[in-house]
């Protein structure tokens, strides 16, 4: 299984915590890392550390490739953690047909083999319906109907074959050029370009610090009323009981301090 992380020097140690949780719960893992400004020392440290578990990691320096986005968002900080995933189909080797993207602050607590074998059909990507972003205007900004699919970009299954065939990366750039005031940068671009061709994943593949604790009726009432169209209460509650991927930001930070403080 091929996995993609995107990080700079500031998030290298945070990413290592997520990677460790991934390899402890999954086998035959290959890591791909889009990076900027990560020191050679940290790259070597990560490679050597992962080799102890029989896991390989490949680094791809992407700073120059982000210049197109930097020229669009002149007054916003452009970093690989935000925009790196949009470059996947051109940066990754052509033999990689599918990549599973994970945010650096995720903790993997289950087996992800189902994502590797997921039937994508005509979909460009797959992700979990975002129950937090739509209420703050994400859908309206894209001209969507209120009950349209809008996914969180923290965990994605991306079909590289289709991306290359359809030159999806140019579509991302075109969207950003036409919408320089977009609210959520790459997440909006992914949703806009993928509109109508996004496969929904169960919420247990991206359980945020909000949805991990919030009861279903509260999530529907306070966050996103259209959650009911895509996830039943049973599916939502099962995700809380049996998560695969969680985003507990504070826990990740604490584990980073503990793990790197002891090395």
C-alpha positions as CSV (number, residue, x, y, z in Angstrom):
1,X,0.0,0.0,0.0
2,X,1.3,3.4,-1.0
3,X,0.8,6.4,1.4
4,X,1.5,10.1,0.9
5,X,2.4,12.6,3.5
6,X,3.2,16.3,2.9
7,X,5.3,18.2,5.4
8,X,8.0,20.8,6.0
9,X,10.7,20.8,8.7
10,X,8.2,22.1,11.3
11,X,6.0,19.1,10.9
12,X,8.6,16.4,10.3
13,X,8.4,15.1,13.8
14,X,4.6,15.3,13.9
15,X,4.4,13.3,10.7
16,X,6.7,10.6,12.2
17,X,4.1,10.0,14.9
18,X,1.4,9.4,12.3
19,X,3.7,7.2,10.2
20,X,4.5,5.1,13.3
21,X,0.8,4.6,14.0
22,X,0.3,3.6,10.4
23,X,3.0,0.9,10.3
24,X,2.0,-0.5,13.7
25,X,-1.5,-1.3,12.3
26,X,-0.7,-2.1,8.6
27,X,1.6,-4.3,6.6
28,X,3.4,-3.9,3.3
29,X,3.5,-0.1,3.6
30,X,5.4,2.2,1.4
31,X,5.7,5.9,2.4
32,X,6.0,8.8,0.0
33,X,6.8,12.2,1.5
34,X,6.4,15.5,-0.3
35,X,8.7,17.9,1.6
36,X,10.1,21.4,1.7
37,X,13.0,22.5,3.9
38,X,13.4,19.2,5.8
39,X,17.0,18.8,6.8
40,X,19.1,16.0,5.5
41,X,19.7,15.0,9.1
42,X,16.0,14.5,9.7
43,X,15.5,12.7,6.3
44,X,18.3,10.2,7.2
45,X,16.9,9.8,10.7
46,X,13.4,9.0,9.3
47,X,14.8,6.5,6.8
48,X,17.0,4.7,9.3
49,X,14.2,4.6,11.8
50,X,11.7,3.1,9.4
51,X,14.2,0.6,8.0
52,X,14.1,-1.0,11.4
53,X,10.5,-1.9,10.7
54,X,11.2,-2.9,7.1
55,X,9.4,0.2,5.7
56,X,10.8,2.4,3.0
57,X,10.2,6.1,2.6
58,X,10.9,8.2,-0.5
59,X,11.3,11.9,-0.3
60,X,10.3,14.4,-3.0
61,X,11.4,18.0,-2.8
62,X,8.5,20.1,-4.0
63,X,9.3,23.7,-3.1
64,X,9.8,24.8,-6.8
65,X,6.6,23.0,-7.8
66,X,4.6,25.2,-5.5
67,X,5.5,28.4,-7.2
68,X,2.4,28.4,-9.4
69,X,0.2,28.4,-6.4
70,X,2.4,31.1,-4.7
71,X,1.8,33.3,-7.7
72,X,-1.9,33.0,-7.2
73,X,-2.2,33.4,-3.5
74,X,0.2,36.3,-3.1
75,X,-1.0,37.3,0.4
76,X,-1.2,33.8,1.8
77,X,1.5,31.5,3.0
78,X,1.9,28.6,0.6
79,X,3.2,25.4,2.1
80,X,3.5,21.8,1.0
81,X,1.2,20.6,3.8
82,X,-1.6,22.5,2.2
83,X,-1.0,22.3,-1.5
84,X,1.3,19.3,-1.9
85,X,-1.4,16.7,-2.4
86,X,-2.5,18.6,-5.6
87,X,0.8,17.7,-7.2
88,X,0.5,13.9,-6.6
89,X,0.0,12.7,-10.1
90,X,3.0,14.5,-11.6
91,X,5.5,14.0,-8.7
92,X,4.8,10.3,-7.9
93,X,6.3,7.6,-10.1
94,X,4.0,6.5,-13.0
95,X,3.8,3.0,-11.7
96,X,1.8,4.2,-8.7
97,X,-1.9,3.9,-9.7
98,X,-3.4,4.7,-6.3
99,X,-2.2,6.7,-3.4
100,X,-3.7,7.1,0.1
101,X,-3.1,10.6,1.4
102,X,-2.9,11.2,5.2
103,X,-2.6,14.5,7.0
104,X,0.4,14.7,9.4
105,X,-1.8,15.0,12.5
106,X,-3.7,11.8,11.9
107,X,-3.4,8.7,14.1
108,X,-4.1,5.4,12.3
109,X,-5.7,3.0,14.7
110,X,-7.0,0.3,12.3
111,X,-6.2,-1.6,9.2
112,X,-6.5,0.4,5.9
113,X,-6.4,-2.5,3.4
114,X,-10.0,-1.8,2.4
115,X,-8.9,1.6,1.1
116,X,-6.2,0.0,-1.0
117,X,-8.8,-2.3,-2.6
118,X,-11.6,0.2,-2.8
119,X,-13.6,0.2,-6.0
120,X,-13.4,3.7,-7.4
121,X,-15.4,3.4,-10.6
122,X,-15.2,6.8,-12.3
123,X,-14.4,8.7,-9.1
124,X,-11.3,10.9,-9.0
125,X,-11.0,10.6,-5.3
126,X,-12.6,9.4,-2.1
127,X,-13.0,11.0,1.3
128,X,-15.2,11.5,4.3
129,X,-18.1,14.0,4.2
130,X,-17.0,17.1,6.0
131,X,-19.4,17.8,8.9
132,X,-17.6,20.9,10.1
133,X,-16.7,23.1,7.1
134,X,-20.1,23.4,5.2
135,X,-21.7,25.5,7.9
136,X,-19.0,28.2,7.5
137,X,-19.8,28.8,3.9
138,X,-17.7,26.3,2.0
139,X,-20.5,25.0,-0.2
140,X,-22.0,28.4,-0.9
141,X,-18.6,29.7,-1.9
142,X,-18.4,27.0,-4.6
143,X,-21.9,27.5,-5.8
144,X,-23.1,24.2,-4.4
145,X,-26.5,23.2,-3.3
146,X,-26.7,22.9,0.5
147,X,-26.9,19.1,0.4
148,X,-24.1,18.5,-2.2
149,X,-21.1,16.3,-1.2
150,X,-18.2,18.2,0.3
151,X,-15.4,16.1,1.7
152,X,-12.6,16.8,4.2
153,X,-9.2,16.6,2.6
154,X,-7.3,15.1,5.6
155,X,-7.7,11.6,4.4
156,X,-8.0,10.9,0.7
157,X,-7.9,7.9,-1.7
158,X,-6.7,9.3,-5.1
159,X,-6.8,7.6,-8.4
160,X,-3.5,8.5,-10.1
161,X,-4.3,6.8,-13.4
162,X,-7.3,9.0,-13.9
163,X,-5.6,12.1,-12.6
164,X,-2.8,11.7,-15.2
165,X,-5.1,10.8,-18.0
166,X,-7.3,13.8,-17.5
167,X,-4.6,16.2,-16.4
168,X,-6.4,16.9,-13.2
169,X,-3.5,19.0,-11.8
170,X,-4.1,21.7,-14.5
171,X,-7.8,21.7,-13.4
172,X,-6.7,22.4,-9.8
173,X,-4.5,25.3,-11.0
174,X,-7.3,26.7,-13.2
175,X,-9.8,26.6,-10.3
176,X,-7.4,28.4,-8.0
177,X,-6.7,31.1,-10.7
178,X,-10.4,31.6,-11.1
179,X,-11.0,31.6,-7.3
180,X,-8.1,33.4,-5.6
181,X,-10.4,34.2,-2.7
182,X,-11.4,30.6,-2.1
183,X,-12.0,29.8,1.6
184,X,-10.2,26.5,2.0
185,X,-7.5,26.4,-0.6
186,X,-6.7,22.9,-1.7
187,X,-9.8,21.4,-0.1
188,X,-12.0,23.6,-2.2
189,X,-10.0,22.8,-5.3
190,X,-10.3,19.1,-4.7
191,X,-14.0,19.3,-4.1
192,X,-14.6,21.6,-7.0
193,X,-12.6,19.6,-9.6
194,X,-13.9,16.3,-8.2
195,X,-17.6,17.5,-8.0
196,X,-19.9,14.7,-9.0
197,X,-17.0,12.2,-9.1
198,X,-16.2,11.8,-5.4
199,X,-16.7,8.6,-3.6
200,X,-17.7,8.9,0.1
201,X,-15.9,6.9,2.7
202,X,-17.4,5.9,6.1
203,X,-16.7,8.4,8.8
204,X,-14.5,6.0,10.7
205,X,-11.8,6.8,8.2
206,X,-11.6,10.4,9.3
207,X,-12.9,10.8,12.8
208,X,-12.1,14.4,13.9
209,X,-11.7,15.6,17.5
210,X,-15.3,17.0,17.1
211,X,-17.1,14.0,15.6
212,X,-15.4,11.5,17.9
213,X,-17.2,13.0,20.9
214,X,-20.3,14.7,19.5
215,X,-23.5,12.6,19.6
216,X,-25.2,12.1,16.2
217,X,-28.2,14.3,16.9
218,X,-25.9,17.1,18.1
219,X,-23.7,16.8,15.0
220,X,-26.8,17.1,12.8
221,X,-28.3,20.0,14.7
222,X,-25.1,22.0,15.4
223,X,-22.8,21.2,12.6
224,X,-24.2,19.8,9.4
225,X,-27.9,19.0,9.0
226,X,-27.3,17.2,5.7
227,X,-25.1,14.6,7.4
228,X,-28.3,12.5,7.5
229,X,-28.3,12.3,3.7
230,X,-25.0,10.5,3.7
231,X,-24.5,8.8,7.1
232,X,-27.1,7.1,9.2
233,X,-27.0,7.3,13.0
234,X,-25.9,3.7,13.1
235,X,-22.9,4.3,10.7
236,X,-21.9,7.4,12.7
237,X,-22.0,5.7,16.0
238,X,-20.2,2.7,14.7
239,X,-17.4,5.0,13.5
240,X,-17.1,6.4,17.1
241,X,-16.9,2.8,18.4
242,X,-14.5,1.4,15.8
243,X,-12.5,4.2,14.2
244,X,-9.8,3.5,11.6
245,X,-8.2,7.0,11.5
246,X,-8.6,9.8,14.0
247,X,-7.5,13.4,14.2
248,X,-6.9,14.1,17.9
249,X,-4.6,17.1,17.4
250,X,-3.6,17.5,21.0
251,X,-2.8,13.8,21.5
252,X,-0.5,13.9,18.4
253,X,1.4,16.9,19.7
254,X,1.9,15.2,23.1
255,X,3.0,11.9,21.5
256,X,5.5,13.9,19.3
257,X,7.0,15.4,22.4
258,X,7.2,12.1,24.2
259,X,8.7,10.1,21.3
260,X,11.2,12.6,20.1
261,X,12.1,13.6,23.7
262,X,13.2,10.1,24.4
263,X,15.5,9.7,21.3
